[in-house]
């Protein structure tokens, strides 16, 4: 054999040896596991909407029978044994199910399992995590997080059987555990403190309950702990050891309480501490300033008090500092200017006083500066415009003064959020037409003494929220949403608030993207354009307190599938009420059409508004029988039909109990007849509750919300009513949950007052005056211990006034005049204070001479101490009151400054009885 042949042979043998060695080092996937994976694949389908991750792709496409499963996407095998040790289907566009028989559990050597953003909504086990996962005893990485339904963000995975303890009991090798957004709804098992290999725990938003095991904080390798967004999870922080490797601690939105321990300074590696929305209290320890690696510090929404220690100036790496909503006092924060790397500084609602510290000029990297809801004074400093990286500027609800041109802020070219509302500023609109803020998304200038509409906002396609309410803007608004070329401009606008200005002309039409449109308390005229039917995303529509007229468009209240609040009161609308809830809008919770000229019957389609809580159609010209079919609406709390032309008996719609949640019913000033509705009264269960546990107001928490530049915007709405109380009409701008009222006055009801009314022990106001009631006053009314106003006047009642009424200590108004009563007037208590007019025109009544001749004159309950729990407003104001929290911005209705025509009509209609009292604004 020649030399060349020998060399070639040696090279050939070397190649063959290398190939055999490579094959030995990286063996092929085991056939049984390959088969198991292919069977596992068959339980899923590819669905492009199954993931929220824009980079998601279908990893299953590489899985086939001819390939080596170790080379498939998402699969990792052991280099020596060929067994599958890791399965990662993160963002794989999959939809399907994993059940207890899944071949996934044949992968007995699996060490890492990651199935986040996997849609299990089609699981026949309703998305339950199968117990068989606990058999994968070699797992060191388990990630089932963020299994959410993309459109609704509803959680798709839940843990019922086993409970968390059983699931983890056999997984003692775990190093990383991520079950965030899984419905667990159990306590955190104490055995978790035995998992010494754990480096990361993420149990965000899992419905955790009970006390968090304090020993978990001392796990020797734990670097990352996140249990935020578990509002029923409680616990305290331990004394920390210097050996702790913790780098990130996130406890936000839980019920952790107590003080931050001084020993927290032992966490030398800590770069993130977030405890917002907990129940921590006491002083912030100065030792916190020793955590020199800290980059994120969030202590917001707790009960910390005292000073913020200046030692925090040592946190040279700090990028994020949030201290808002605490009980600090006498803050001196000039040292914050030394934190040169800050990107976000939030000192909202921290009792800041004096002027904005000039040391903030050093914060040149700042993108968010939030100083709202404090007591800052002085002008807005011009040097703020040198912080050119600012994207979010919050200065609302302070005492800032002075005149400033809007163009001043145009130097902040990156500004996306500008909030200046509710100060003592006077803003001057821009002078040049081409001035702009190209990135603007949120503009809040409420109560800024604006006299002209800032036209520059009409040219911002990124604008999402506009609040110009409570200004002095006059005239008409330029055409919204389109320029001269008919190109869409406000294509992203969602929130428009122009309430309480001096706007005139026709109703501006907002863009189709609008969800909140509030333009009440102006001087707008004309009809509602039919183009409003294109507003398919509306959640709240408030056109109240204007001079709008004409008929309501047939589509109104049906064009949007998210409409929740519809308020059109105090206008001049006429014609019939269009069908509401006939198609999509079955989420409506409040309808107020009061104080117009609406006619005809109530539309029967209202019975489809299954979530309706508040219905006010008072002071119109509606002619109909009692809408007993409303009894199918189980959520109704307030029904006001007063001042219309309803007639006939109040009949039952079904034999079942109805109106069980009713707090207020006002049928006054109609033509109802027949006996009082005994069967309905029997079912008014909410009126049988003596007291609410806490002083709260009826409010509509609007579930619709949107995100603006990382901040969530939510809206709450408090309905209000006008009720006849103590002989005069009073305005309740908010309705306390404990306000229970029945007003059936000024009708033609007849028969006796039923004893059953005495079971409604929560009643505060009862008005049955001006009817044809006869018989005795039931003694059971003495059970109404919270009653503050009782009016039975102008009926045909006979017999004696029950002595049991003398025990009604809260009763501050009583009127039984113009009846046929006889016998002695009850003696003592409140009855010694009632004037003779309360008993007038009852020929048989006699007043006993009081034992104490120095009894004071009658006084209204408003001045009789704290016994009356009903909040009154003695101005004739709007019947609805809204308050929306838009990152610290309060939205409320303003006082009506004119006397609407409906008041004059009512005055003429009721003047013959002498029962209506005018209350001037």
C-alpha positions in Angstrom: 0.0 0.0 0.0 1.4 3.3 -1.0 2.0 6.3 1.3 -0.9 8.3 -0.3 -3.3 5.3 0.1 -2.2 4.9 3.7 -2.9 8.6 4.5 -6.2 8.5 2.7 -7.2 5.4 4.7 -6.2 7.0 8.0 -8.3 10.1 7.2 -11.2 7.9 6.3 -11.0 6.0 9.5 -10.8 9.3 11.4 -14.0 10.6 9.7 -15.8 7.4 10.4 -14.7 7.5 14.1 -15.8 11.1 14.4 -19.2 10.2 12.9 -19.7 7.3 15.3 -18.5 9.5 18.2 -20.9 12.3 17.2 -23.8 9.8 16.9 -22.9 8.5 20.3 -22.6 12.0 21.8 -26.0 13.1 20.3 -28.3 10.1 20.1 -31.6 10.3 18.2 -34.9 11.0 20.0 -36.4 7.9 21.5 -39.2 6.5 19.4 -41.7 6.3 22.3 -41.2 9.9 23.1 -41.4 11.0 19.5 -44.7 9.1 19.2 -45.9 10.7 22.5 -45.1 14.2 21.2 -46.9 13.6 17.9 -50.0 12.4 19.7 -49.7 15.5 22.0 -49.6 17.6 18.9 -52.9 16.2 17.6 -54.8 17.7 20.6 -54.2 21.2 19.3 -54.9 23.4 16.3 -53.1 26.4 15.0 -55.0 29.6 15.8 -53.6 33.0 15.0 -55.7 34.7 17.7 -54.5 32.3 20.4 -51.5 34.5 21.5 -51.0 38.1 22.5 -47.3 37.9 21.5 -46.8 39.6 18.0 -43.7 37.4 17.5 -45.6 34.1 18.0 -45.3 31.4 15.4 -46.5 27.8 15.0 -43.8 25.6 16.4 -45.7 22.5 15.6 -44.9 22.9 11.9 -41.5 21.3 12.4 -42.9 18.3 14.1 -43.3 15.3 11.7 -42.8 11.5 11.8 -39.6 11.5 9.6 -37.6 14.0 11.7 -35.6 13.7 14.9 -37.8 15.1 17.7 -34.7 16.5 19.3 -34.5 19.0 16.4 -38.1 20.1 16.6 -39.0 23.6 17.6 -39.5 23.9 21.3 -37.9 20.5 22.1 -34.6 20.0 23.9 -33.1 16.6 24.6 -30.4 15.3 26.9 -27.1 15.2 25.0 -26.2 11.9 26.5 -29.4 9.9 26.8 -31.6 11.5 24.0 -34.5 11.8 26.4 -36.7 14.9 26.1 -35.9 17.2 29.0 -37.5 20.5 27.9 -40.8 21.4 26.2 -41.3 25.1 25.4 -44.5 26.1 23.5 -44.4 29.7 24.5 -46.2 31.8 21.9 -47.0 29.0 19.6 -50.5 30.0 18.3 -52.0 26.9 19.8 -55.5 26.2 20.9 -56.6 22.9 22.4 -56.6 21.0 25.6 -54.4 19.1 28.0 -56.2 16.5 30.0 -55.2 13.8 32.4 -54.7 11.2 29.6 -52.4 13.5 27.6 -49.3 11.8 26.2 -47.4 14.8 27.5 -47.1 12.8 30.8 -45.2 10.0 29.0 -42.2 12.3 29.0 -41.0 11.1 32.3 -37.6 12.7 32.0 -39.0 16.2 31.4 -37.3 18.8 33.4 -38.6 22.1 31.9 -42.2 22.7 30.9 -43.3 26.0 29.5 -46.8 26.5 28.2 -47.5 30.2 28.6 -49.9 32.0 26.2 -51.5 28.6 25.4 -55.2 28.8 25.0 -56.9 25.9 26.8 -60.4 27.3 26.4 -61.6 24.2 24.5 -60.6 21.8 27.2 -63.4 19.5 28.2 -62.0 19.8 31.8 -62.8 23.6 31.6 -59.1 24.5 31.7 -58.2 22.6 34.8 -54.5 21.9 35.3 -54.3 18.1 35.3 -52.9 16.4 38.4 -50.5 14.3 36.3 -48.1 17.3 36.0 -47.1 16.5 39.5 -45.8 13.1 38.3 -43.1 14.9 36.3 -40.8 14.7 39.4 -37.7 15.8 37.5 -39.1 19.2 36.6 -37.0 22.1 37.5 -38.8 24.7 35.4 -42.6 24.9 35.3 -44.3 27.8 33.4 -48.1 27.8 32.8 -48.4 31.5 33.0 -50.5 34.1 31.0 -53.0 31.7 29.6 -55.5 34.4 28.8 -58.3 34.8 26.3 -56.9 37.5 24.0 -60.1 39.5 23.5 -61.3 39.5 27.1 -58.1 38.8 29.1 -60.1 36.1 30.9 -58.0 33.5 32.7 -58.2 30.1 30.9 -56.4 27.9 33.4 -57.5 27.0 36.9 -56.3 24.7 39.6 -59.1 22.9 41.4 -58.0 19.4 42.0 -55.3 19.1 43.0 -54.9 22.2 45.2 -51.5 24.0 45.0 -50.0 21.9 47.8 -50.8 18.6 46.0 -49.5 19.9 42.7 -46.2 20.9 44.1 -45.6 18.1 46.6 -43.7 15.9 44.2 -41.9 18.7 42.4 -39.2 19.3 44.9 -36.5 19.9 42.2 -38.2 23.0 40.9 -35.9 26.0 40.4 -38.4 28.2 38.6 -42.2 28.3 39.2 -44.5 30.6 37.2 -48.3 30.1 37.5 -49.2 33.8 37.0 -52.8 34.4 35.9 -53.8 30.9 36.8 -57.0 30.7 38.9 -55.7 28.9 42.1 -57.9 30.4 44.8 -56.1 28.7 47.7 -53.5 29.4 50.4 -49.8 29.3 49.6 -48.6 25.9 51.0 -45.9 26.1 53.7 -44.1 23.2 51.9 -42.9 25.8 49.4 -40.3 26.9 52.0 -38.7 23.4 51.7 -37.9 23.9 48.0 -34.3 24.9 48.5 -33.6 25.0 44.7 -36.1 27.7 43.9 -34.6 30.8 42.4 -37.8 32.3 41.0 -41.5 32.3 42.1 -44.2 34.1 40.1 -47.7 33.7 41.4 -49.2 37.0 40.1 -53.0 37.3 40.1 -53.8 33.8 41.2 -56.5 34.5 43.7 -54.2 33.5 46.6 -55.6 33.7 50.1 -54.6 33.5 53.7 -51.2 34.3 55.1 -48.0 34.0 53.0 -45.5 31.6 54.7 -42.8 33.9 56.0 -40.2 31.2 55.7 -40.3 31.4 51.9 -38.4 34.8 52.1 -35.5 32.8 53.5 -35.1 30.3 50.7 -31.3 30.1 50.2 -31.4 30.6 46.4 -34.5 32.7 45.9 -33.7 35.7 43.7 -37.1 36.6 42.3 -40.4 36.6 44.3 -43.6 38.0 42.7 -47.1 37.5 44.4 -48.6 40.8 43.3 -52.3 41.3 42.5 -53.6 38.9 45.1 -55.8 41.2 47.1 -56.8 38.5 49.7 -53.2 37.5 50.4 -51.8 38.8 53.7 -48.4 38.6 55.4 -45.6 40.5 57.0 -41.9 40.9 56.0 -39.3 39.0 58.0 -36.0 40.2 59.3 -33.7 39.7 56.3 -30.3 38.0 56.5 -27.2 39.4 54.8 -26.9 36.1 52.9 -30.1 36.5 51.1 -29.7 36.6 47.3 -33.0 38.4 46.6 -32.9 40.7 43.6 -36.6 41.4 43.0 -39.4 41.6 45.5 -42.9 42.4 44.2 -45.8 42.3 46.6 -48.1 45.0 45.1 -51.8 44.9 45.5 -51.9 42.5 48.3 -52.7 42.9 52.0 -49.2 42.6 53.3 -48.9 44.9 56.4 -46.6 46.1 59.1 -43.4 48.1 58.8 -40.5 47.8 56.4 -37.8 46.2 58.6 -34.6 48.1 59.1 -32.8 44.8 58.1 -34.1 45.3 54.5 -30.7 46.9 54.0 -29.2 43.4 54.1 -30.6 42.7 50.7 -27.5 44.0 49.0 -28.4 42.6 45.6 -31.9 44.0 45.5 -32.6 45.9 42.4 -36.4 46.0 42.5 -38.8 46.6 45.5 -42.5 47.1 44.6 -45.0 47.1 47.4 -47.7 49.4 46.0 -51.3 49.1 47.2 -50.5 47.2 50.4 -51.1 48.1 54.0 -47.6 49.0 55.1 -47.3 51.8 57.6 -44.9 53.7 59.8 -41.7 55.4 58.7 -39.7 54.5 55.7 -36.4 53.2 57.2 -33.4 55.3 56.3 -31.5 52.0 55.9 -33.3 51.7 52.5 -30.7 54.1 51.3 -28.0 51.4 51.6 -29.6 49.4 48.7 -27.2 50.8 46.2 -28.2 48.3 43.5 -31.8 49.4 43.6 -33.3 50.5 40.3 -37.0 50.3 40.9 -38.7 51.5 44.2 -42.4 51.6 44.4 -44.0 52.3 47.8 -47.2 53.9 46.5 -50.7 53.6 48.0 -49.7 52.5 51.5 -49.9 54.3 54.8 -46.3 55.4 55.3 -45.9 58.6 57.3 -43.4 61.1 58.5 -40.5 62.2 56.3 -39.1 60.5 53.2 -35.4 59.8 54.3 -32.9 61.8 52.4 -30.6 58.7 52.5 -32.5 57.7 49.3 -30.3 60.1 47.5 -27.6 57.4 47.7 -29.6 55.2 45.3 -27.5 56.4 42.3 -28.9 53.7 40.0 -32.5 54.4 40.7 -34.7 54.8 37.6 -38.2 54.4 39.0 -39.4 56.1 42.2 -43.0 56.0 43.1 -44.2 57.3 46.5 -47.7 58.5 45.7 -50.7 58.3 47.9 -49.2 58.0 51.4 -49.4 60.1 54.6 -46.1 61.9 54.5 -45.8 65.3 56.2 -43.6 68.3 55.6 -41.7 66.8 52.7 -38.4 68.3 51.8 -37.4 66.7 48.5 -34.7 68.9 47.1 -32.4 65.9 47.4 -34.3 64.1 44.7 -32.4 66.2 42.2 -29.3 64.1 42.9 -31.0 61.0 41.4 -29.8 61.8 38.0 -30.8 58.5 36.4 -34.5 58.8 37.2 -36.9 58.0 34.4 -40.1 58.1 36.4 -40.9 60.2 39.5 -44.4 59.9 41.0 -45.2 62.0 44.1 -48.9 62.3 43.5 -50.9 62.9 46.7 -48.0 63.1 49.1 -48.8 66.4 50.8 -46.2 68.3 48.8 -46.3 72.0 49.6 -44.6 75.2 48.4 -43.2 75.4 44.8 -41.8 72.7 42.5 -38.2 72.2 43.7 -35.7 73.8 41.3 -33.3 70.9 41.9 -35.6 68.8 39.6 -33.8 70.6 36.7 -31.0 68.0 37.1 -33.4 65.2 36.2 -32.7 65.4 32.5 -33.5 61.8 31.8 -37.0 62.1 33.3 -39.8 60.8 31.1 -42.7 60.9 33.7 -43.2 63.6 36.3 -46.3 63.2 38.4 -47.0 65.8 41.1 -50.8 65.9 41.0 -53.2 66.1 44.0 -50.8 68.1 46.3 -50.7 71.7 47.5 -48.0 73.0 45.2 -48.1 76.8 44.8 -46.6 79.4 42.5 -46.4 79.4 38.7 -45.5 76.5 36.5 -41.7 76.9 36.2 -40.4 77.6 32.8 -37.3 75.5 33.4 -39.6 72.4 33.3 -39.5 72.9 29.5 -35.8 72.0 29.6 -36.7 68.4 30.6 -37.0 67.5 26.9 -37.3 63.7 27.6 -40.7 64.2 29.3 -43.5 62.2 27.9 -45.9 62.4 30.9 -46.5 65.6 32.9 -49.1 65.5 35.8 -49.6 68.7 37.6 -53.4 68.6 38.1 -55.2 69.3 41.4 -52.8 71.7 43.0 -52.8 75.4 43.8 -50.6 76.4 40.9 -51.3 80.0 39.7 -50.6 82.3 36.9 -51.2 82.8 33.2 -49.3 80.6 30.8 -49.5 80.1 27.0 -50.2 76.6 25.8 -47.4 77.1 23.3 -45.0 77.0 26.2 -45.4 73.2 26.4 -44.7 72.7 22.7 -41.0 72.7 23.5 -41.6 69.2 25.0 -41.7 67.5 21.6 -42.0 64.0 23.2 -45.0 64.9 25.4 -47.8 62.3 25.2 -49.7 63.1 28.4 -50.3 66.7 29.7 -52.6 67.1 32.8 -53.0 70.6 34.2 -56.6 70.4 35.4 -58.1 71.9 38.6 -55.5 74.5 39.5 -55.8 78.3 39.5 -54.2 78.7 36.1 -55.3 80.8 33.2 -54.3 79.1 29.9 -54.0 81.1 26.7 -54.6 79.0 23.5 -52.0 78.9 20.9 -51.5 81.9 18.6 -50.0 80.0 15.6 -51.9 77.5 13.6 -48.9 75.2 12.9 -47.9 74.7 16.6 -48.3 71.2 17.7 -47.3 68.4 20.1 -46.8 65.5 17.6 -46.9 62.7 20.2 -49.9 64.0 22.3 -52.3 61.2 23.5 -53.9 62.8 26.6 -54.8 66.4 27.2 -56.6 67.4 30.4 -57.2 71.1 30.9 -60.3 71.1 33.0 -61.0 74.3 35.1 -58.1 76.2 33.4 -60.1 79.3 32.5 -59.9 78.6 28.8 -62.0 80.9 26.8 -61.3 79.5 23.4 -61.1 76.0 22.0 -57.5 75.0 21.4 -57.6 74.2 17.7 -54.2 72.5 17.7 -55.8 69.4 19.3 -57.9 68.9 16.1 -54.8 67.9 14.2 -53.5 65.1 16.5 -54.2 61.6 15.1 -52.7 60.0 18.3 -55.0 61.8 20.7 -57.0 59.4 22.9 -58.3 61.5 25.7 -59.5 65.2 25.7 -60.8 66.9 28.9 -61.7 70.6 28.5 -64.6 70.6 31.0 -65.4 73.4 33.4 -63.9 76.2 31.4 -65.4 79.2 29.7 -65.2 78.1 26.1 -67.7 80.0 24.1 -69.2 79.6 20.7 -69.2 76.5 18.5 -66.6 73.8 18.2 -64.7 73.4 14.9 -65.7 70.3 13.0 -64.2 67.3 14.8 -62.5 64.3 13.3 -61.9 65.5 9.7 -59.9 68.2 7.9 -60.7 70.0 4.7 -59.5 66.9 2.7 -62.0 64.8 4.7 -59.1 62.8 6.1 -59.6 61.2 9.5 -57.8 63.1 12.3 -59.1 61.8 15.6 -59.0 58.2 14.6 -57.9 57.1 18.1 -59.9 59.4 20.3 -61.8 57.5 23.0 -62.7 60.0 25.7 -64.1 63.5 25.1 -65.3 65.7 28.0 -66.5 69.2 27.1 -69.0 69.6 30.0 -69.8 72.8 31.8 -68.7 75.3 29.2 -70.6 77.9 27.2 -70.7 76.0 23.9 -73.4 77.0 21.5 -74.6 75.8 18.1 -75.4 72.3 17.0 -74.2 69.2 18.7 -70.6 68.3 17.6 -70.3 64.8 16.2 -67.4 62.9 17.7 -65.4 60.3 15.8 -66.5 56.7 15.6 -63.8 55.6 18.0 -65.3 57.6 20.9 -66.3 55.6 24.0 -67.0 58.4 26.4 -68.8 61.5 25.1 -69.7 64.0 27.8 -71.0 67.5 26.7 -73.6 68.3 29.3 -74.3 71.7 30.8 -73.8 73.8 27.7 -76.1 75.8 25.5 -76.3 73.4 22.5 -79.3 73.5 20.3 -80.8 71.5 17.4 -81.5 67.8 17.1 -79.3 64.8 17.7 -77.9 63.9 14.2 -78.6 60.5 12.8 -74.9 60.1 12.3 -74.7 59.3 16.0 -75.8 55.9 15.0 -72.3 55.3 13.7 -70.8 55.6 17.3 -70.6 51.9 17.7 -68.1 52.0 20.6 -70.0 54.3 23.0 -69.9 53.4 26.7 -71.2 56.7 28.2 -73.3 59.3 26.4 -74.1 62.4 28.4 -76.0 65.2 26.5 -77.9 66.4 29.5 -78.7 70.0 30.5 -78.6 71.6 27.1 -81.3 73.1 24.8 -81.4 70.1 22.4 -84.7 69.4 20.8 -86.5 67.3 18.2 -87.1 63.6 18.3 -84.6 61.0 19.5 -83.1 59.0 16.7 -84.5 55.5 16.5 -81.0 54.0 16.7 -80.1 55.9 19.9 -79.3 53.4 22.7 -78.9 50.5 20.2 -75.9 51.4 18.1 -73.3 50.4 20.6 -72.8 47.0 22.2 -71.0 48.6 25.1 -73.3 51.5 26.0 -73.6 51.6 29.8 -74.9 55.1 30.7 -77.4 57.2 28.7 -78.3 60.6 30.1 -80.4 63.0 28.1 -82.2 64.8 30.9 -83.1 68.5 31.0 -83.5 69.1 27.3 -86.5 69.8 25.0 -86.8 66.4 23.3 -90.3 65.4 22.2 -91.9 62.4 20.5 -91.8 58.8 21.6 -88.9 57.1 23.3 -87.1 54.8 20.8 -86.7 51.2 21.5 -83.7 50.6 23.8 -81.9 47.2 24.2 -83.6 45.9 21.1 -80.4 44.8 19.5 -76.9 45.1 21.0 -77.0 47.5 23.9 -78.0 45.1 26.7 -75.3 46.4 29.0 -77.1 49.6 29.9 -77.1 50.2 33.6 -78.4 53.8 33.8 -81.0 55.6 31.7 -82.1 59.2 32.5 -84.5 60.8 30.1 -86.2 63.0 32.7 -87.3 66.6 32.2 -88.1 66.6 28.5 -91.4 66.5 26.5 -91.3 62.8 25.7 -94.6 61.2 24.9 -96.3 57.9 24.3 -95.7 54.6 26.2 -92.5 53.3 27.7 -90.9 51.0 25.1 -91.3 47.3 26.1 -87.8 46.7 24.9 -86.5 48.1 28.2 -87.3 44.7 29.6 -84.3 43.4 27.7 -81.9 45.7 29.6 -80.9 43.0 32.0 -78.3 45.0 33.8 -80.4 48.1 34.3 -80.0 49.6 37.8 -81.3 53.2 37.4 -84.3 54.3 35.3 -85.5 57.9 35.4 -88.1 59.1 33.0 -89.8 61.6 35.3 -91.3 64.9 34.3 -92.3 64.1 30.7 -95.6 63.5 29.0 -95.5 59.7 29.0 -98.9 58.0 28.9 -99.0 54.4 29.9 -100.0 51.9 32.5 -97.6 50.8 35.2 -94.6 49.0 33.6 -95.0 45.8 35.6 -92.8 44.1 33.0 -89.8 45.9 34.5 -90.0 43.5 37.4 -88.0 41.0 35.3 -85.0 43.3 35.7 -83.4 41.9 38.8 -80.8 44.6 39.2 -83.1 47.6 39.4 -82.4 49.9 42.4 -84.1 53.2 41.4 -87.3 53.6 39.4 -88.6 57.2 38.9 -91.8 57.7 36.9 -92.9 61.0 38.6 -94.6 63.8 36.8 -96.1 61.9 33.8 -99.5 60.6 32.8 -99.3 57.0 33.9 -102.7 55.7 34.9 -104.5 52.6 36.2 -103.7 50.1 38.9 -100.2 49.0 39.8 -100.4 45.3 38.9 -98.0 42.4 39.1 -96.4 41.0 36.0 -95.7 37.5 37.4 -96.4 35.6 40.6 -92.7 35.6 41.4 -91.2 38.3 43.7 -89.9 41.3 41.8 -88.0 44.5 42.4 -86.1 42.8 45.3 -83.2 45.3 45.0 -85.3 48.4 44.8 -84.1 51.3 47.1 -86.1 54.2 45.6 -89.5 54.2 43.8 -91.1 57.4 42.9 -94.5 57.2 41.1 -95.7 60.6 42.3 -97.7 63.1 40.2 -99.4 60.6 37.9 -102.9 59.2 37.7 -102.4 55.8 39.2 -105.4 54.3 40.9 -106.6 51.2 42.8 -105.1 49.8 46.0 -101.4 50.2 47.0 -99.4 47.4 45.3 -99.3 44.9 48.2 -97.6 42.1 46.4 -94.8 44.3 45.1 -94.3 45.8 48.6 -93.9 42.3 50.0 -90.9 41.6 47.6 -89.0 44.8 48.2 -86.3 43.1 50.2 -83.6 45.8 49.9 -86.0 48.1 51.8 -86.0 45.6 54.7 -82.3 46.2 55.5 -81.9 48.5 58.5 -78.5 50.0 57.7 -75.7 49.6 55.2 -72.5 48.4 57.0 -70.6 51.5 55.9 -71.5 54.9 54.5 -71.3 54.3 50.8 -73.0 55.7 47.7 -74.8 54.0 44.9 -72.4 54.0 42.1 -72.0 52.4 38.7 -68.5 51.0 38.4 -68.0 51.0 34.6 -66.2 47.8 33.7 -65.0 49.3 30.4 -61.5 50.6 30.6 -58.7 51.5 28.3 -55.0 52.1 28.7 -53.3 55.4 28.0 -49.5 55.4 28.0 -49.2 52.7 30.7 -52.0 54.2 32.8 -55.4 52.6 33.3 -58.4 54.9 32.9 -61.6 53.9 34.7 -64.9 55.7 35.2 -67.3 55.7 38.1 -70.7 57.3 37.9 -72.9 58.3 40.9 -76.6 58.8 40.0 -78.6 61.4 41.7 -82.3 62.2 42.2 -84.8 64.9 43.2 -87.2 63.7 45.8 -90.0 65.3 47.8 -88.7 65.2 51.3 -90.1 67.1 54.3 -92.6 68.9 52.1 -90.1 70.3 49.6 -88.2 69.0 46.7 -84.6 68.3 47.5 -81.7 67.2 45.3 -79.6 64.2 46.2 -76.5 64.7 44.1 -75.3 61.2 45.3 -77.6 58.5 46.6 -76.4 56.8 49.8 -76.9 53.1 49.8 -79.0 53.5 53.0 -81.4 56.0 51.4 -84.7 54.1 51.0 -87.6 56.0 49.7 -91.2 55.5 48.6 -93.1 58.3 47.0 -96.6 57.5 45.7 -98.0 60.9 46.3 -100.4 62.9 44.1 -102.2 60.0 42.5 -105.6 58.4 43.0 -104.6 55.4 45.1 -107.4 54.1 47.3 -108.1 51.6 50.0 -106.1 51.1 53.2 -102.5 51.7 54.0 -101.2 48.1 54.4 -99.7 46.9 57.6 -97.0 45.3 55.5 -95.3 48.6 55.0 -94.1 48.3 58.6 -91.8 45.5 57.4 -89.7 47.9 55.3 -87.6 48.8 58.2 -84.9 50.5 56.1 -87.3 53.3 55.0 -86.1 56.8 55.4 -88.8 58.6 53.3 -92.4 57.6 52.9 -94.8 59.9 51.1 -98.4 58.7 50.4 -100.0 62.2 50.4 -102.7 63.5 48.1 -104.5 60.2 47.4 -107.8 58.7 48.4 -106.5 56.4 51.1 -108.8 55.6 54.0 -109.0 53.5 57.1 -106.5 53.5 60.0 -102.9 54.5 60.1 -101.2 51.1 60.7 -99.4 50.8 64.0 -96.7 48.8 62.2 -95.3 52.1 61.0 -93.8 52.3 64.5 -91.3 49.6 63.3 -89.7 52.1 60.9 -87.1 53.3 63.4 -85.0 55.0 60.7 -87.9 56.9 59.2 -87.1 60.6 58.8 -90.0 61.9 56.8 -93.6 60.6 56.8 -96.3 62.4 54.8 -99.9 61.0 54.8 -101.6 64.3 54.3 -104.6 65.0 52.0 -106.2 61.5 52.2 -109.3 60.2 54.0 -107.6 58.4 56.9 -109.5 58.0 60.1 -109.0 56.8 63.7 -106.2 57.8 66.0 -102.5 58.4 65.3 -100.8 55.3 66.6 -98.9 55.9 69.8 -96.1 53.7 68.4 -95.1 56.5 66.1 -93.8 58.4 69.2 -90.8 56.1 69.3 -89.5 57.2 65.9 -86.6 59.2 67.1 -85.3 60.2 63.7 -88.6 61.4 62.4 -88.0 65.1 61.7 -91.0 65.7 59.3 -94.5 64.5 59.9 -97.7 65.6 58.1 -101.2 64.1 58.5 -103.1 67.2 57.7 -106.3 67.2 55.8 -107.6 63.8 56.9 -110.4 62.6 59.2 -108.3 61.7 62.2 -109.4 61.9 65.8 -108.1 61.3 69.3 -105.0 62.6 71.1 -101.8 63.4 69.2 -98.9 61.3 70.5 -97.0 62.9 73.3 -93.2 63.3 73.7 -90.2 62.8 71.5 -90.4 64.3 68.1 -94.1 64.9 68.3 -93.7 67.7 70.7 -91.7 69.5 68.0 -94.1 69.2 65.1 -96.0 72.4 64.3 -99.8 72.5 64.4 -99.8 72.6 60.6 -98.8 69.0 60.6 -102.2 68.1 62.0 -104.4 70.8 60.5 -107.9 70.0 59.2 -108.5 66.9 61.3 -111.5 68.1 63.4 -111.2 65.2 65.9 -107.5 65.6 66.8 -106.4 67.0 70.1 -102.9 68.0 71.2 -101.9 67.1 74.7 -100.4 69.9 76.6 -96.6 69.4 76.8 -95.1 68.9 80.3 -92.2 71.2 79.4 -93.6 74.6 78.2 -90.2 75.7 76.9 -90.0 73.2 74.1 -88.1 74.8 71.3 -89.6 75.5 67.9 -89.4 72.9 65.2 -86.0 72.6 63.6 -85.1 70.9 60.3 -83.2 67.6 60.6 -80.2 69.1 58.9 -79.4 71.0 62.1 -80.5 68.4 64.6 -77.2 66.7 64.9 -75.9 63.6 63.2 -79.0 61.5 63.5 -80.0 62.1 59.9 -77.8 60.2 57.5 -79.3 61.5 54.3 -77.1 63.9 52.4 -79.0 66.9 51.1 -78.3 69.6 48.5 -80.5 72.6 48.8 -79.8 73.8 45.3 -82.0 72.9 42.4 -79.3 71.1 40.5 -79.0 68.4 38.0 -80.5 65.0 38.8 -77.4 63.1 37.9 -73.9 63.4 39.3 -70.9 61.8 37.7 -67.5 61.4 39.0 -64.8 59.6 37.0 -61.3 58.9 38.1 -59.1 59.5 35.2 -55.7 59.2 36.9 -56.7 61.8 39.5 -59.2 63.8 37.5 -62.6 64.1 39.1 -65.5 64.5 36.8 -68.8 65.9 38.2 -71.9 67.6 37.0 -72.2 71.3 37.6 -75.1 73.3 38.9 -77.9 74.2 36.5 -77.9 77.9 36.1 -81.3 78.2 34.4 -84.8 77.1 35.2 -85.8 74.5 32.6 -89.2 74.6 31.0 -90.2 71.4 32.7 -90.0 73.1 36.1 -92.3 75.9 34.9 -94.7 73.3 33.5 -94.7 71.3 36.7 -95.2 74.5 38.7 -98.4 75.3 36.8 -99.6 71.8 37.0 -99.2 71.6 40.8 -99.8 75.1 41.9 -103.4 74.4 42.8 -102.4 72.0 45.5 -99.8 74.3 47.0 -97.5 71.3 47.5 -94.5 72.3 45.4 -91.9 74.6 46.9 -89.5 76.5 44.7 -85.9 76.3 45.7 -83.8 78.9 43.9 -80.3 78.3 42.6 
